[in-house]
């Protein structure tokens, strides 16, 4: 135990030596600002602790820091590029159990966006389950980040499953979420599946048509499918939409690669 505390104190000194002094005022915050010392203590434990995740919880408990939602968010922001995602997830779940007041939906959305950006499929699953079980509201921005991350991980079925059940997360199926899932699918070449989403939700796309067609064109071009890419260009013209420079450049790249 003495060696573990000594290692933690040493890691705190190393962490604080590299911590920008003007960073904290710009961090995501939901309550009163937390002190630099409290942030340094928790970041030192989360970033440098060596041991199991259960031992990490014990060390966090021993830190004696009084938690606030802004402190939790600050630690996540500072540690997200330095620590494994599972350690960050354990810190967040430990915080949920030890805060004097519940974290609100905004805090949960922030955490899941960070873990999605870290491309941790299991961590995303765990927090989404918490969202649904606790009746929390998933923000549209969070869905966009999660859908993009899942498709990049090769989990497009999971991304589509969440989209189909957005009502369980109190998130609307509107032109923004439809566009988000279409963009995510097409970015990895899943244009056919994206067209299926569009067909089922075509009544929700008013004002987003150009963005949708650009995504489809990119998706078919990603597959080097000249026939389908040409069809998208022709459909745009038939609907009085003028393909822009991005569309023509995308189509030309498709022609050159095919």
MARPA-523947 format. One record per residue (C-alpha): z, x, y; residue number from 1. Coordinates in Angstrom, 3 decimals. Each point is the difference from the previous one (the first is absolute). Example, Ala and Ser with C-alpha at 12.3 -4.5 7.8 and 13.67 -1.06 7.14 Angstrom:
BEGIN
{Z:7.800&X:12.300&Y:-4.500&fike:1}
{Z:-0.660&X:1.370&Y:3.440&fike:2}
//
This chain:
BEGIN
{Z:0.000&X:0.000&Y:0.000&fike:1}
{Z:0.867&X:2.851&Y:2.406&fike:2}
{Z:-3.355&X:1.715&Y:-0.620&fike:3}
{Z:-1.853&X:-3.274&Y:0.596&fike:4}
{Z:1.743&X:-0.555&Y:3.356&fike:5}
{Z:-0.645&X:3.629&Y:0.982&fike:6}
{Z:-3.714&X:-0.424&Y:-0.808&fike:7}
{Z:-0.118&X:-3.197&Y:2.024&fike:8}
{Z:1.605&X:1.655&Y:3.055&fike:9}
{Z:-2.444&X:2.886&Y:-0.267&fike:10}
{Z:-2.971&X:-2.376&Y:-0.255&fike:11}
{Z:1.214&X:-1.891&Y:3.067&fike:12}
{Z:-0.074&X:3.169&Y:2.074&fike:13}
{Z:-3.541&X:0.753&Y:-1.171&fike:14}
{Z:-1.151&X:-3.562&Y:0.702&fike:15}
{Z:1.541&X:-0.211&Y:3.476&fike:16}
{Z:-1.486&X:3.325&Y:0.999&fike:17}
{Z:-3.508&X:-1.453&Y:-0.409&fike:18}
{Z:0.666&X:-3.500&Y:1.311&fike:19}
{Z:-1.869&X:-0.856&Y:3.241&fike:20}
{Z:2.512&X:-0.900&Y:2.709&fike:21}
{Z:-2.145&X:-2.670&Y:1.607&fike:22}
{Z:-1.127&X:-1.777&Y:-3.160&fike:23}
{Z:2.696&X:-2.594&Y:-0.412&fike:24}
{Z:-0.760&X:-2.091&Y:3.071&fike:25}
{Z:-3.509&X:-0.647&Y:-1.296&fike:26}
{Z:1.007&X:-1.043&Y:-3.507&fike:27}
{Z:-0.171&X:-3.536&Y:-1.294&fike:28}
{Z:3.247&X:-1.747&Y:0.934&fike:29}
{Z:1.508&X:-3.437&Y:-0.543&fike:30}
{Z:3.521&X:0.502&Y:1.320&fike:31}
{Z:1.911&X:2.282&Y:2.331&fike:32}
{Z:-1.056&X:3.682&Y:-0.194&fike:33}
{Z:1.766&X:2.077&Y:-2.599&fike:34}
{Z:1.376&X:3.479&Y:0.609&fike:35}
{Z:-1.908&X:3.175&Y:-0.755&fike:36}
{Z:2.911&X:1.208&Y:-2.116&fike:37}
{Z:-0.088&X:-3.041&Y:-2.286&fike:38}
{Z:-3.749&X:0.387&Y:-0.459&fike:39}
{Z:0.411&X:3.697&Y:-0.783&fike:40}
{Z:2.695&X:-0.713&Y:-2.575&fike:41}
{Z:-2.051&X:-2.589&Y:-1.905&fike:42}
{Z:-3.279&X:1.912&Y:0.308&fike:43}
{Z:1.721&X:3.096&Y:-1.335&fike:44}
{Z:1.222&X:-1.876&Y:-3.056&fike:45}
{Z:-3.279&X:-1.828&Y:-0.673&fike:46}
{Z:-2.289&X:2.973&Y:0.678&fike:47}
{Z:1.865&X:2.808&Y:-1.711&fike:48}
{Z:2.190&X:-1.448&Y:-2.718&fike:49}
{Z:-0.689&X:1.346&Y:-3.492&fike:50}
{Z:0.982&X:-2.291&Y:-2.851&fike:51}
{Z:-0.563&X:-3.451&Y:-1.423&fike:52}
{Z:-0.592&X:-3.091&Y:2.108&fike:53}
{Z:3.421&X:-1.300&Y:-1.033&fike:54}
{Z:1.554&X:3.236&Y:1.263&fike:55}
{Z:-1.935&X:-0.450&Y:3.236&fike:56}
{Z:1.690&X:-3.376&Y:0.486&fike:57}
{Z:3.391&X:1.623&Y:-0.565&fike:58}
{Z:-0.722&X:2.632&Y:2.631&fike:59}
{Z:-1.182&X:-2.640&Y:2.445&fike:60}
{Z:3.211&X:-1.922&Y:-0.610&fike:61}
{Z:2.055&X:3.153&Y:0.640&fike:62}
{Z:-1.780&X:0.615&Y:3.316&fike:63}
{Z:2.197&X:-2.640&Y:1.620&fike:64}
{Z:-2.734&X:-0.987&Y:2.459&fike:65}
{Z:0.197&X:-3.499&Y:1.463&fike:66}
{Z:-3.411&X:-1.506&Y:-0.674&fike:67}
{Z:-2.165&X:-2.011&Y:2.399&fike:68}
{Z:-3.540&X:-1.279&Y:-0.483&fike:69}
{Z:-1.323&X:2.405&Y:2.663&fike:70}
{Z:1.670&X:2.903&Y:-1.799&fike:71}
{Z:-1.601&X:-0.991&Y:-3.301&fike:72}
{Z:-3.450&X:-0.234&Y:1.618&fike:73}
{Z:0.445&X:3.341&Y:1.790&fike:74}
{Z:0.896&X:1.801&Y:-3.224&fike:75}
{Z:-3.000&X:-1.515&Y:-1.790&fike:76}
{Z:-2.345&X:1.057&Y:2.799&fike:77}
{Z:1.342&X:3.555&Y:0.125&fike:78}
{Z:0.087&X:0.522&Y:-3.763&fike:79}
{Z:-3.224&X:-1.703&Y:-1.098&fike:80}
{Z:-2.064&X:3.205&Y:0.149&fike:81}
{Z:2.682&X:2.175&Y:-1.544&fike:82}
{Z:1.423&X:-1.851&Y:-3.003&fike:83}
{Z:-1.305&X:-1.768&Y:-3.120&fike:84}
{Z:-0.556&X:-3.724&Y:0.400&fike:85}
{Z:2.532&X:-0.926&Y:-2.706&fike:86}
{Z:2.751&X:1.817&Y:1.857&fike:87}
{Z:-0.933&X:-1.866&Y:3.165&fike:88}
{Z:-0.024&X:-3.289&Y:-1.918&fike:89}
{Z:3.468&X:0.724&Y:-1.409&fike:90}
{Z:1.289&X:0.749&Y:3.501&fike:91}
{Z:-1.385&X:-3.331&Y:1.209&fike:92}
{Z:1.442&X:-2.028&Y:-2.873&fike:93}
{Z:3.359&X:1.776&Y:0.424&fike:94}
{Z:-0.095&X:-0.879&Y:3.700&fike:95}
{Z:-0.635&X:-3.666&Y:-0.824&fike:96}
{Z:3.173&X:-0.043&Y:-2.091&fike:97}
{Z:2.171&X:1.849&Y:2.511&fike:98}
{Z:-0.950&X:-1.429&Y:3.380&fike:99}
{Z:2.572&X:-2.235&Y:1.656&fike:100}
{Z:-2.822&X:-2.431&Y:0.849&fike:101}
{Z:-3.201&X:-0.787&Y:-1.902&fike:102}
{Z:-3.194&X:1.810&Y:0.854&fike:103}
{Z:-2.472&X:-2.442&Y:1.481&fike:104}
{Z:-3.614&X:-0.615&Y:-0.994&fike:105}
{Z:-1.248&X:2.517&Y:2.559&fike:106}
{Z:2.029&X:2.789&Y:-1.644&fike:107}
{Z:-1.364&X:-0.888&Y:-3.452&fike:108}
{Z:-3.571&X:-0.083&Y:1.313&fike:109}
{Z:0.462&X:3.413&Y:1.554&fike:110}
{Z:1.331&X:1.467&Y:-3.254&fike:111}
{Z:-2.763&X:-1.401&Y:-2.180&fike:112}
{Z:-2.705&X:1.236&Y:2.395&fike:113}
{Z:1.422&X:3.511&Y:-0.227&fike:114}
{Z:0.162&X:-0.111&Y:-3.806&fike:115}
{Z:-3.508&X:-1.468&Y:-0.188&fike:116}
{Z:-1.297&X:2.840&Y:2.168&fike:117}
{Z:1.656&X:2.364&Y:-2.495&fike:118}
{Z:-2.093&X:-1.677&Y:-2.752&fike:119}
{Z:2.940&X:-0.821&Y:-2.282&fike:120}
{Z:-1.084&X:-2.983&Y:-2.066&fike:121}
{Z:3.379&X:-0.546&Y:-1.674&fike:122}
{Z:1.873&X:0.146&Y:3.317&fike:123}
{Z:-2.402&X:-2.562&Y:1.450&fike:124}
{Z:0.608&X:-2.275&Y:-2.997&fike:125}
{Z:3.776&X:0.257&Y:0.354&fike:126}
{Z:0.086&X:-0.872&Y:3.685&fike:127}
{Z:-2.566&X:-2.786&Y:-0.363&fike:128}
{Z:2.192&X:-1.505&Y:-2.696&fike:129}
{Z:2.940&X:0.153&Y:2.412&fike:130}
{Z:-2.154&X:-1.666&Y:2.671&fike:131}
{Z:-0.812&X:-2.919&Y:-2.279&fike:132}
{Z:3.451&X:-0.390&Y:-1.536&fike:133}
{Z:1.745&X:0.066&Y:3.378&fike:134}
{Z:-2.525&X:-2.272&Y:1.724&fike:135}
{Z:-1.031&X:2.634&Y:2.532&fike:136}
{Z:-3.092&X:-0.157&Y:2.204&fike:137}
{Z:-2.726&X:2.575&Y:-0.625&fike:138}
{Z:-1.729&X:0.972&Y:3.239&fike:139}
{Z:-3.808&X:-0.017&Y:0.120&fike:140}
{Z:0.023&X:3.684&Y:0.982&fike:141}
{Z:2.122&X:0.788&Y:-3.052&fike:142}
{Z:-2.386&X:-1.850&Y:-2.301&fike:143}
{Z:-2.903&X:2.005&Y:1.454&fike:144}
{Z:1.753&X:3.294&Y:-0.771&fike:145}
{Z:1.109&X:-1.117&Y:-3.476&fike:146}
{Z:-3.449&X:-1.331&Y:-0.965&fike:147}
{Z:-1.689&X:3.203&Y:1.136&fike:148}
{Z:2.495&X:2.174&Y:-1.888&fike:149}
{Z:-0.271&X:-1.985&Y:-3.234&fike:150}
{Z:-3.798&X:0.047&Y:-0.026&fike:151}
{Z:-0.008&X:3.755&Y:0.633&fike:152}
{Z:2.377&X:0.359&Y:-2.950&fike:153}
{Z:-2.470&X:-1.881&Y:-2.204&fike:154}
{Z:2.230&X:-3.111&Y:-0.017&fike:155}
{Z:-2.471&X:-2.428&Y:1.537&fike:156}
{Z:1.160&X:-2.742&Y:-2.407&fike:157}
{Z:3.505&X:0.336&Y:1.430&fike:158}
{Z:-1.324&X:-0.126&Y:3.558&fike:159}
{Z:-1.959&X:-3.161&Y:-0.778&fike:160}
{Z:3.012&X:-1.492&Y:-1.772&fike:161}
{Z:2.139&X:0.452&Y:3.103&fike:162}
{Z:-2.752&X:-1.463&Y:2.176&fike:163}
{Z:-0.292&X:-3.082&Y:-2.210&fike:164}
{Z:3.769&X:-0.540&Y:0.199&fike:165}
{Z:0.615&X:0.794&Y:3.654&fike:166}
{Z:1.707&X:-3.368&Y:0.368&fike:167}
{Z:2.845&X:1.385&Y:-2.128&fike:168}
{Z:0.500&X:2.648&Y:2.681&fike:169}
{Z:-0.253&X:-2.432&Y:2.938&fike:170}
{Z:-3.195&X:1.767&Y:1.072&fike:171}
{Z:-3.115&X:-2.051&Y:0.900&fike:172}
{Z:-3.391&X:0.201&Y:-1.655&fike:173}
{Z:-1.957&X:0.169&Y:3.245&fike:174}
{Z:-2.906&X:1.993&Y:1.410&fike:175}
{Z:2.248&X:3.040&Y:0.468&fike:176}
{Z:1.284&X:0.187&Y:-3.573&fike:177}
{Z:-3.417&X:-0.915&Y:-1.430&fike:178}
{Z:-1.581&X:2.770&Y:2.067&fike:179}
{Z:2.725&X:2.408&Y:-1.120&fike:180}
{Z:-0.570&X:-0.549&Y:-3.729&fike:181}
{Z:-3.794&X:0.093&Y:0.455&fike:182}
{Z:0.226&X:3.279&Y:1.916&fike:183}
{Z:2.315&X:1.513&Y:-2.603&fike:184}
{Z:-2.266&X:-0.990&Y:-2.905&fike:185}
{Z:-3.233&X:1.092&Y:1.657&fike:186}
{Z:1.457&X:3.348&Y:1.067&fike:187}
{Z:0.111&X:0.910&Y:-3.715&fike:188}
{Z:-3.300&X:-1.626&Y:-0.939&fike:189}
{Z:1.285&X:-3.337&Y:-1.364&fike:190}
{Z:-2.550&X:-2.010&Y:1.990&fike:191}
{Z:-0.621&X:-2.606&Y:-2.707&fike:192}
{Z:3.685&X:-0.894&Y:-0.193&fike:193}
{Z:0.148&X:-0.081&Y:3.782&fike:194}
{Z:-2.876&X:-2.490&Y:0.073&fike:195}
{Z:1.985&X:-2.206&Y:-2.384&fike:196}
{Z:2.900&X:-0.032&Y:2.469&fike:197}
{Z:-2.384&X:-0.833&Y:2.847&fike:198}
{Z:-1.593&X:-2.881&Y:-1.919&fike:199}
{Z:3.397&X:-1.605&Y:-0.640&fike:200}
{Z:1.199&X:0.454&Y:3.591&fike:201}
{Z:-3.179&X:-0.326&Y:2.050&fike:202}
{Z:1.613&X:-2.758&Y:2.082&fike:203}
{Z:2.544&X:2.508&Y:1.344&fike:204}
{Z:-2.402&X:2.651&Y:1.288&fike:205}
{Z:-1.002&X:-1.342&Y:3.408&fike:206}
{Z:-0.107&X:2.921&Y:2.399&fike:207}
{Z:0.217&X:2.646&Y:-2.724&fike:208}
{Z:-3.550&X:-0.227&Y:-1.366&fike:209}
{Z:-1.274&X:3.310&Y:1.381&fike:210}
{Z:2.993&X:1.896&Y:-1.354&fike:211}
{Z:-0.450&X:-1.660&Y:-3.407&fike:212}
{Z:-3.707&X:0.871&Y:-0.183&fike:213}
{Z:0.649&X:3.590&Y:1.042&fike:214}
{Z:2.542&X:0.315&Y:-2.812&fike:215}
{Z:-2.374&X:-1.518&Y:-2.573&fike:216}
{Z:-2.793&X:2.299&Y:1.083&fike:217}
{Z:2.300&X:2.988&Y:-0.399&fike:218}
{Z:1.195&X:-1.244&Y:-3.398&fike:219}
{Z:-3.494&X:-0.387&Y:-1.435&fike:220}
{Z:-1.096&X:3.294&Y:1.542&fike:221}
{Z:3.032&X:1.664&Y:-1.589&fike:222}
{Z:-1.530&X:-0.998&Y:-3.340&fike:223}
{Z:-3.432&X:1.200&Y:1.199&fike:224}
{Z:-1.323&X:-3.504&Y:-0.662&fike:225}
{Z:-2.977&X:-0.154&Y:2.367&fike:226}
{Z:-1.042&X:-3.506&Y:-1.072&fike:227}
{Z:3.355&X:-1.569&Y:0.883&fike:228}
{Z:0.401&X:2.076&Y:3.163&fike:229}
{Z:-3.431&X:-1.191&Y:1.179&fike:230}
{Z:1.008&X:-3.591&Y:-0.798&fike:231}
{Z:3.041&X:0.332&Y:2.282&fike:232}
{Z:-2.173&X:1.285&Y:2.861&fike:233}
{Z:-2.420&X:-2.894&Y:-0.483&fike:234}
{Z:2.827&X:-2.560&Y:-0.104&fike:235}
{Z:1.367&X:1.356&Y:3.251&fike:236}
{Z:-3.368&X:-0.363&Y:1.690&fike:237}
{Z:-0.497&X:-3.509&Y:-1.398&fike:238}
{Z:3.304&X:-1.015&Y:1.612&fike:239}
{Z:-1.037&X:1.437&Y:3.372&fike:240}
{Z:2.357&X:2.965&Y:-0.327&fike:241}
{Z:-1.412&X:3.300&Y:1.215&fike:242}
{Z:0.893&X:2.900&Y:-2.331&fike:243}
{Z:1.586&X:2.773&Y:2.041&fike:244}
{Z:-0.301&X:3.780&Y:-0.267&fike:245}
{Z:2.694&X:0.130&Y:-2.682&fike:246}
{Z:-1.964&X:-2.462&Y:-2.161&fike:247}
{Z:-3.270&X:1.920&Y:0.265&fike:248}
{Z:1.646&X:3.358&Y:-0.595&fike:249}
{Z:1.774&X:-1.397&Y:-3.053&fike:250}
{Z:-3.231&X:-1.455&Y:-1.362&fike:251}
{Z:-1.922&X:3.230&Y:0.615&fike:252}
{Z:2.645&X:2.012&Y:-1.874&fike:253}
{Z:-0.319&X:-2.460&Y:-2.874&fike:254}
{Z:-3.787&X:0.467&Y:-0.065&fike:255}
{Z:0.327&X:3.778&Y:0.063&fike:256}
{Z:2.552&X:0.134&Y:-2.810&fike:257}
{Z:-1.659&X:-2.521&Y:-2.309&fike:258}
//
